[in-house]
Amino acid sequence: MGQYVVSPSTQPTACGRFRASFAVQRSQGNGSYCRVFRFDTTFASREAARVFAVTQGWLQTCVPMRPAC
């Protein structure tokens, strides 16, 4: 636990809706990385977009990934 820092974000659209995104940062030893995930789905409220971003960030960092076949 505590290996990642997830930073959710929301952005207003031109039509008054909101988009969600999040950044995942990890530092380990001498290396580090940051990935940004942006979503095309729009939401009626900033809070709905934020909840979506937090949930997606949790899934990205907490759910074990299956090995590629």
GROMACS elastic network, one bead per residue, 0.5 to 0.9 nm:
[ bonds ]
;  ai    aj funct       b0    kb
    1     4     6  0.79488   500
    1    62     6  0.87756   500
    2     5     6  0.74751   500
    3    25     6  0.86912   500
    3    26     6  0.63105   500
    3    27     6  0.76113   500
    3    28     6  0.81736   500
    3    61     6  0.87141   500
    4    24     6  0.65104   500
    4    25     6  0.56496   500
    4    27     6  0.77415   500
    4    61     6  0.70855   500
    5    23     6  0.79477   500
    5    24     6  0.56811   500
    5    25     6  0.50787   500
    5    26     6  0.64656   500
    6    22     6  0.66885   500
    6    23     6  0.56586   500
    6    25     6  0.65207   500
    6    54     6  0.78385   500
    6    57     6  0.61228   500
    6    58     6  0.78769   500
    6    61     6  0.83562   500
    7    21     6  0.85302   500
    7    22     6  0.53322   500
    7    23     6  0.51147   500
    7    24     6  0.65791   500
    7    25     6  0.83120   500
    7    53     6  0.85861   500
    7    54     6  0.79524   500
    7    57     6  0.79942   500
    8    20     6  0.75441   500
    8    21     6  0.59809   500
    8    23     6  0.65421   500
    8    24     6  0.88913   500
    8    50     6  0.64009   500
    8    51     6  0.85461   500
    8    52     6  0.88501   500
    8    53     6  0.53867   500
    8    54     6  0.57625   500
    8    57     6  0.74523   500
    9    19     6  0.84561   500
    9    20     6  0.60125   500
    9    21     6  0.52267   500
    9    22     6  0.55864   500
    9    23     6  0.81685   500
    9    49     6  0.81405   500
    9    50     6  0.63981   500
    9    53     6  0.69580   500
    9    54     6  0.87078   500
   10    18     6  0.63321   500
   10    19     6  0.55543   500
   10    21     6  0.62007   500
   10    22     6  0.83800   500
   10    46     6  0.64449   500
   10    47     6  0.85637   500
   10    49     6  0.61847   500
   10    50     6  0.61092   500
   10    53     6  0.80214   500
   11    17     6  0.85134   500
   11    18     6  0.54510   500
   11    19     6  0.51916   500
   11    20     6  0.66040   500
   11    21     6  0.81052   500
   11    46     6  0.79811   500
   11    49     6  0.86427   500
   12    15     6  0.81588   500
   12    16     6  0.62453   500
   12    17     6  0.57782   500
   12    19     6  0.63515   500
   12    46     6  0.78273   500
   13    16     6  0.54370   500
   13    17     6  0.53028   500
   13    18     6  0.55548   500
   13    19     6  0.69235   500
   13    42     6  0.81297   500
   14    17     6  0.74380   500
   15    18     6  0.87726   500
   16    44     6  0.79202   500
   16    45     6  0.88673   500
   17    42     6  0.60592   500
   17    43     6  0.56072   500
   17    44     6  0.51378   500
   17    45     6  0.65339   500
   17    46     6  0.78034   500
   18    41     6  0.84990   500
   18    42     6  0.53050   500
   18    43     6  0.50757   500
   18    44     6  0.64635   500
   18    45     6  0.63009   500
   18    46     6  0.57800   500
   18    48     6  0.84600   500
   18    49     6  0.62514   500
   19    38     6  0.79534   500
   19    39     6  0.66186   500
   19    40     6  0.68055   500
   19    41     6  0.63781   500
   19    43     6  0.63633   500
   19    46     6  0.80498   500
   19    49     6  0.60308   500
   19    50     6  0.86688   500
   20    37     6  0.86355   500
   20    38     6  0.63653   500
   20    39     6  0.58151   500
   20    40     6  0.79751   500
   20    41     6  0.76266   500
   20    42     6  0.74601   500
   20    43     6  0.81316   500
   20    46     6  0.84905   500
   20    48     6  0.87316   500
   20    50     6  0.63023   500
   20    51     6  0.86912   500
   20    52     6  0.68363   500
   20    53     6  0.54669   500
   21    36     6  0.72167   500
   21    37     6  0.54292   500
   21    39     6  0.60431   500
   21    49     6  0.82279   500
   21    50     6  0.81465   500
   21    52     6  0.85502   500
   21    53     6  0.55771   500
   21    54     6  0.87845   500
   21    56     6  0.88007   500
   21    57     6  0.88499   500
   22    35     6  0.83825   500
   22    36     6  0.58175   500
   22    37     6  0.54134   500
   22    38     6  0.67760   500
   22    53     6  0.58028   500
   22    54     6  0.74855   500
   22    56     6  0.80395   500
   22    57     6  0.64941   500
   23    34     6  0.66523   500
   23    35     6  0.55316   500
   23    37     6  0.62332   500
   23    38     6  0.88072   500
   23    57     6  0.77869   500
   24    33     6  0.80798   500
   24    34     6  0.54755   500
   24    35     6  0.52757   500
   24    36     6  0.64786   500
   24    37     6  0.82773   500
   24    57     6  0.72943   500
   24    60     6  0.84954   500
   24    61     6  0.80730   500
   25    32     6  0.74143   500
   25    33     6  0.57580   500
   25    35     6  0.66536   500
   25    36     6  0.88647   500
   26    31     6  0.84786   500
   26    32     6  0.54621   500
   26    33     6  0.55495   500
   26    34     6  0.65701   500
   27    30     6  0.76399   500
   27    31     6  0.59739   500
   27    33     6  0.66376   500
   27    34     6  0.89045   500
   28    31     6  0.55062   500
   28    32     6  0.59820   500
   28    33     6  0.89925   500
   29    32     6  0.78796   500
   37    53     6  0.88826   500
   37    57     6  0.86974   500
   38    53     6  0.88799   500
   39    42     6  0.80344   500
   39    53     6  0.87358   500
   41    49     6  0.88781   500
   42    45     6  0.88871   500
   42    49     6  0.74372   500
   43    46     6  0.71949   500
   43    47     6  0.86950   500
   43    48     6  0.61841   500
   43    49     6  0.56314   500
   44    47     6  0.87092   500
   44    48     6  0.71074   500
   44    49     6  0.79932   500
   45    48     6  0.53095   500
   45    49     6  0.65229   500
   45    50     6  0.87307   500
   46    49     6  0.51883   500
   46    50     6  0.61514   500
   46    51     6  0.87181   500
   47    51     6  0.61419   500
   47    52     6  0.85807   500
   48    51     6  0.51946   500
   48    52     6  0.62574   500
   48    53     6  0.86934   500
   49    52     6  0.51318   500
   49    53     6  0.62209   500
   49    54     6  0.87031   500
   50    53     6  0.50478   500
   50    54     6  0.61367   500
   50    55     6  0.85465   500
   51    54     6  0.51280   500
   51    55     6  0.61030   500
   51    56     6  0.85696   500
   52    55     6  0.51500   500
   52    56     6  0.61233   500
   52    57     6  0.85249   500
   53    56     6  0.51649   500
   53    57     6  0.60407   500
   53    58     6  0.85672   500
   54    57     6  0.50745   500
   54    58     6  0.61679   500
   54    59     6  0.86684   500
   55    58     6  0.50961   500
   55    59     6  0.62376   500
   55    60     6  0.86472   500
   56    59     6  0.50418   500
   56    60     6  0.61268   500
   56    61     6  0.87325   500
   57    60     6  0.50860   500
   57    61     6  0.63185   500
   57    62     6  0.84313   500
   58    61     6  0.53531   500
   58    62     6  0.56696   500
   58    63     6  0.77227   500
   59    62     6  0.54290   500
   59    63     6  0.53730   500
   59    64     6  0.87550   500
   60    63     6  0.64020   500
   60    64     6  0.84821   500
   60    65     6  0.85603   500
   61    64     6  0.79224   500
   62    65     6  0.89932   500
   65    68     6  0.88198   500
   66    69     6  0.88332   500
